[in-house]
């Protein structure tokens, strides 16, 4: 039997009555748009597309590993933590209440 617990609060998620939720986050470098030239339109890009699709399949098999700046994260959440995550996915509220002492 696989043991599943909430990655935020640690609550056991084995109960059939209570659903649990999966959050997947993919982090990768943004591509800057570039100008398309006539040469680009004349070139056959099918081989390049095939290689990209093949590398994405390999990346999916190695979820959670660093792949050229790309990272896929997966978290299991209980219903309560899911609600908190959906309301504030970047946890900005906690950052607003962070206060330094006046030493």
N, C-alpha and C positions, 0 to 999 in steps of 0.2 A: 504494500500500500504506500502511496506517495503522500508524504506529509506536506501540506500547504499551509502557510501562515501569512498573515498580512505583513507586507514589507515595511509598513510604517509603525503599526502599534503592536505587532506580534501575535495578534488574535488568531486562534486556530480556525482554519477555513474548511474543515472537513465536513461540516454539517450540510446535509442535503436540503434542509429547509432554507438556509441562508445562502443566497448567491454570493459569489465573489467575482471580482472584476480584474481584468488584465489591462495594464497600461503599457503601451509600447512607444518608445521615444527613439527617433532616429536623428542623429546629429551628424551633419556633414557640411563641408565648405560650400558656400553659395557660389554659383557660377555667374560671372559677369557676362551680360549679354554682349555679343559682338556683331559686327556688321557682316552681312552675307554678300559675297562678291559673285560675279558671273562664273569664276572658276569653281566656286563652291557648288553652284547649281549644275555645272557640267560634270562634276566628279560623281562616280558611283559610290555611295556610302554604305551599301548593304553589308560588306565585310566588317566595317567598323561597328555597325549596329549589332551584328551578330556577336562580336567580341564583347561589347558592352553588356548585352543580355546574358551572355555566358558568365561574365565576371559578377553580375548581380546575383545570379543563381548561387555562385560559390560564396558570395558574401552572406546570403541568407542562411547558408549551412553553418557559417561560423558566427552566429549571432553573439553579440557581446564582446567581440574581439575588435581591436583597433585595426582598421583597414584603410590606410592612407588618409587618416583624419576622420574617417567615418566610424560611427559607433552606434550600435543598436542596443537599447536597454529595454528590459522587461521587468515589470513589477506586478505582484499580486496584491490587491487591495480588498479590504472588507467594505461593506456598504457605507459605514460611517466615514472611513478614510477616503473613499471614492468621492463622497459629497464634498469633503474638504478640498480634495485635489481639483475637482471640477470648478469649484468656486474661485480657487486661487492656485493655478497650476505652477506658477513661478515662485510661489510663497512670498509674494511682495509684502503682504501684511506683516509678516514676521520681521522683515527688513525695516519697515517703518517704525516698529516699536523697539528696535535695537538701540540701546542707549549706552554711551560711554560714561564712566565715572569721571569726576573732576579731580584727578590727582594732581 
